[in-house]
Amino acid sequence: MTSPQPITVQVYCRLTVTVEDSGAVTGAAVEQLRRADIDWSDEEDDLATAAGELSADLLRCLAGLADPGRMLAGTPGISVEGGHVWAEHGGPDPGFVPGGR
């Protein structure tokens, strides 16, 4: 299927993730934060404060490690822009099921 004009679509994805080592997850997220190119002089927090807050929030860490841009990386004919990733405790939200709406 070739289209003469670009078509914008939304791709929805739900993953069930079992965290077996929360320390490894929070550690990876904090390490990613440390490697980020952030000018801390422009931020309310400093690196140590931000890293401490992040390491205390497993869901935020997990969501931050998910990279929607890599999901379709290398697919010809598309560009991925934006993305919203979040994590919640428990089972899937009944309103977010494949084919259901």
For each residue, the residues with C-beta under 8 A, 3 or more apart:
1:
2:
3: 6 7
4:
5:
6: 3
7: 3
8:
9:
10:
11: 71 72
12: 96
13: 71
14: 92 96 97 98
15:
16: 92
17: 62 87
18:
19: 22 25 58 62
20:
21: 24 25
22: 19 25 26 58
23: 26 27
24: 21 27 28
25: 19 21 22 28 29 58 61 62 65
26: 22 23 29 30 54 55 56 58 61
27: 23 24 30 31 55
28: 24 25 31 32 61 65
29: 25 26 32 33 54 55 60 61 62 64 65
30: 26 27 33 34 51 54 55 61
31: 27 28 34 35
32: 28 29 35 36 64 65
33: 29 30 36 38 47 50 51 54
34: 30 31 47 51
35: 31 32
36: 32 33
37:
38: 33 43 47
39: 42 43
40: 43 45 46 47
41:
42: 39
43: 38 39 40 46 50
44:
45: 40 49 50 53
46: 40 43 49 50
47: 33 34 38 40 50 51
48: 51 52
49: 45 46 52 53
50: 33 43 45 46 47 53 54
51: 30 33 34 47 48 54 55
52: 48 49 55 56
53: 45 49 50 56 57
54: 26 29 30 33 50 51 57 60 61 64
55: 26 27 29 30 51 52 61
56: 26 52 53
57: 53 54 60 61
58: 19 22 25 26 61 62
59: 62 63 86 87 88 89
60: 29 54 57 63 64 87
61: 25 26 28 29 30 54 55 57 58 64 65
62: 17 19 25 29 58 59 65 66 87
63: 59 60 66 85 86 87
64: 29 32 54 60 61 85
65: 25 28 29 32 61 62
66: 62 63 85 87
67: 70 71
68: 71 80 82 83 84 85
69: 73 80 83
70: 67 73
71: 11 13 67 68 80
72: 11 75 78 80
73: 69 70 80
74:
75: 72 78
76:
77:
78: 72 75
79:
80: 68 69 71 72 73 83
81:
82: 68
83: 68 69 80
84: 68
85: 63 64 66 68
86: 59 63
87: 17 59 60 62 63 66
88: 59 93
89: 59
90:
91:
92: 14 16 96 97
93: 88 96
94: 97 100
95: 100
96: 12 14 92 93 100
97: 14 92 94 100
98: 14
99:
100: 94 95 96 97
101:
